[in-house]
Amino acid sequence: MEHPFLPILLVFVMAALFTGAFLGLSAILGPKKPNPSKLSVYECGLEPVGDARERFSVKFFLIAMLFILFDIEVVFLIPWAVTYKGFIAEGMGLFMLIEMGIFMVILAIGLLYVWRKGALDWR
Amino acid sequence: MLVLILKILIPFLLIFNLLPLLIWVERKGSAYIQDRRGPNRASFFGIRLGGLLHTISDVIKLITKEDIIPAHVNKPFFILAPFLVLFVACVTYAVIPFAHPIEINGGIFTFQAADLNVGILYILAMSSLGVFGVLLAGWSSNNKYSLLGGLRSSAQMFSYEIAMGLALLSVLLLGGSLELSALIDDQTAAVWRWNFIRNPLAFILFLTAVFAEANRLPFDLPEGESELVAGYHVEYSSMKFAMFFMAEYAHMIVGSALITALFFGGWQVPFLSTEFLRTNAESGLFMVLLAHGVLFMIIGFFLLGKFKSGKYGDKRDYEVIVIGLPMTVIGLALGLYTLLHGSFQLGDMGRQVFAAVLQFGVFMAKILFFCWVFIWIRWTLPRFRYDQLMHLGWKVMIPLGLASVAGTAIVMVL
């Protein structure tokens, strides 16, 4: 009996070969005639001012932080969701619902707090 | 081992042969939605296949174009980004079951590359990885348009991933398993047991989230041409540029497969269960073959009917005959053979294979339908503004997702 993740490994190898082949083919088959204007920044014909290594809006950072919080919430809910049906069959459904309901209400309050603080407003 | 390799290779080739077809459908579909003719010039010995060859000529053109790596980019990440984007799009299909498992010599043969017991988690993990490719592409290009496109795209994908996870949770509650095959089994062949009827809210949330994950209109802000030229792939050229688009279409196909598997009963044939198909395989085979014969003949006659002598005055006139005549002949032969043969005798194995093939066909039909929905919506709806996008993601989709999970749980316990 082979390991259940062996096919996944094979899929990874195959996908890497396939994708790598495309990268390699265009590098081999295409002509190579570089010149300064080809290698410059694409800026719709204008002279570029500085490069892109600049500060950007903190909003993006905030969204990333909130994403981690709420995605972890989803991850915590997954085991509960999968076993929920079994607990209902055992007659423990209401208990599980209330337990997870408390968790979800706390998170909903968190979302409401973030919302009221204006972190979700995009200005 | 050989069986395993075939199980991996066949769906992979299938998905990647759907890509050019889908691009063609998108071009033709958009053309007809916008009242144009669409691509119809590229030909191979005078046969144009209604513009299908344009896709192939595009691939050849893109591969033989100069692969420019601009002087100002971070080279390793610049090359890694398209690789990662396409790679992630290539690996997600592995856990999707294409038909009901069949029994061979006492062993069970599944129609999915990897029979993981955590299939859903695998899909979530892989679809999250897609963000890295986009972010790397945007950042390593060292171009302001790319940077903004990459940031927008990653923020958008993050936001909608939560809604996607919540919609998935509702399905997991109903199915009670992390295996896709178990979730499909749970939906059964009865249409009212399919999850889009049992939980329509989760279906709408999931559909929207898949659109946002695939960066398709109305969520294609990252490559909003009017603001950011082309977003995160401004600096890419040649095949690297095309790889982003291939990834987009691969995401469409895999996304459609997921929507089908999670909400539309996967490979379940509407109202016909696997047992029913197996017991009635003989009459079923008769009807399927006859229907295919008639279908081929209708398409063949339609094409032959379009023949008009001297329309162009060269060999283009005859292309409808070149395609239409074989189709008519094949359809006629298939229909006659079926009728003359009368009843078919199938062994136990044959019955199982018949059911599997039919289920596979139904699954593909559902996938193609959702691919068409992607294209249809793209050419019908206008693009969101970015603040509207974030508003929808955080203030509408996430509360609705929480409501969907809570609602499903409460209804289930009652």
Interface residues (C-beta under 8 A of the other chain):
Chain A: E2 P4 F5 L6 P7 I8 L10 V11 F12 M14 A15 A16 F18 T19 G20 F22 L23 L25 S26 A27 L29 G30 P31 K32 K33 P34 K38 L39 S40 V41 Y42 E43 C44 P48 D51 A52 R53 E54 F56 S57 K59 F60 I63 A64 L66 F67 F70 D71 V74 V75 L77 I78 A81 V82 T83 Y84 K85 G86 I88 G93 L94 L97 M100 G101 M104 L107 A108 L111 W115 L120 D121 W122 R123
Chain B: L4 I5 K7 I8 L9 F12 F16 L62 I63 T64 K65 E66 D67 I68 P70 A71 H72 I79 P82 F83 L86 F87 C90 V91 A94 A113 A114 D115 L116 N117 I120 L121 Y122 W139 S141 N142 N143 K144 Y145 S146 L147 L148 L151 S154 A155 F158 S159 E161 I162 G165 L166 L169 L172 L173 G175 G176 S177 L178 V229 V234 E235 S238 M239 K240 A242 M243 M246 Y386 D387 M390 H391 W394 K395 I398 P399 L402 V405 A406 A409 I410 M412 V413
